[in-house]
Amino acid sequence: MQPLDLLKSRDDAARQRAYAALLGERQETIRGLLQIIDNPQSPVQQWINSGTPENLAIRALGEMRAVEAVPSLIKWADPPKGGFVIDDITAANGGFAARALVLIGKPADPALLDVLRQDTGKPIWGISLSILKETGLSQVLNVPEG
């Protein structure tokens, strides 16, 4: 039986095994998606295309709220690494990695704050600030709008 079927079982032990299996599948999926984005195979010119394996993996990691993907997503949100040729990127409608970080939300905030502390002047700084505005942390920090 599949874990989803076992989750409906009347047997408590079977349900617990199913639960553990589902969590294991999630972790295995996240590891596989991270391998895709950490070792890109698509030509750089195609990275802006939403259908590349890398961008589909990035979007999936965001939808899964995969906190363990935050460091890799920050690298991808930085235009020189990620290849996103976008001048005024914002978390609301910008690159795939920025959007994934917004979906992950507050668990990404500490890493984004580190970017703000270290990378002043680089494109990733503005991207991080935009994401923090989306997650609401900028209000706590008293960051001015604009």
HUBELNOR-V367772 format. One record per residue. PSI is psi in radians with two decimals (* if undefined). Layout:
[[PSI] [PSI]]
This chain:
[[2.60] [2.68] [-0.66] [-0.62] [-0.74] [-0.46] [-0.42] [-0.01] [2.71] [-0.26] [2.04] [-0.73] [-0.70] [-0.72] [-0.73] [-0.70] [-0.71] [-0.75] [-0.84] [-0.69] [-0.72] [-0.73] [-0.69] [-0.72] [-0.70] [-0.83] [-0.71] [-0.71] [-0.80] [-0.75] [-0.75] [-0.72] [-0.68] [-0.63] [-0.65] [-0.81] [-0.44] [-0.26] [1.17] [2.45] [-0.39] [2.54] [2.52] [-0.66] [-0.41] [-0.09] [-0.39] [-0.26] [2.20] [-0.21] [0.05] [2.71] [-0.69] [-0.82] [-0.59] [-0.69] [-0.74] [-0.82] [-0.71] [-0.72] [-0.67] [-0.81] [-0.57] [-0.09] [0.79] [1.61] [-0.61] [-0.22] [-0.11] [-0.87] [-0.74] [-0.69] [-0.64] [-0.71] [-0.71] [-0.50] [-0.30] [1.98] [-0.70] [-0.57] [-0.83] [-0.31] [0.22] [1.93] [1.39] [2.14] [-0.89] [1.22] [2.35] [2.76] [-0.49] [-0.69] [0.37] [-2.54] [2.86] [-0.71] [-0.69] [-0.73] [-0.69] [-0.69] [-0.65] [-0.74] [-0.67] [-0.64] [-2.48] [-0.59] [-0.35] [-0.25] [-0.79] [-0.73] [-0.65] [-0.64] [-0.66] [-0.69] [-0.76] [-0.62] [-0.55] [-0.56] [0.67] [2.31] [-0.32] [2.71] [-0.60] [-0.44] [-0.89] [-0.65] [-0.79] [-0.74] [-0.71] [-0.74] [-0.75] [-0.58] [-0.69] [-0.67] [-0.12] [-0.08] [-0.50] [-0.49] [-0.69] [-0.64] [-0.09] [0.71] [2.22] [2.56] [2.70] [*]]
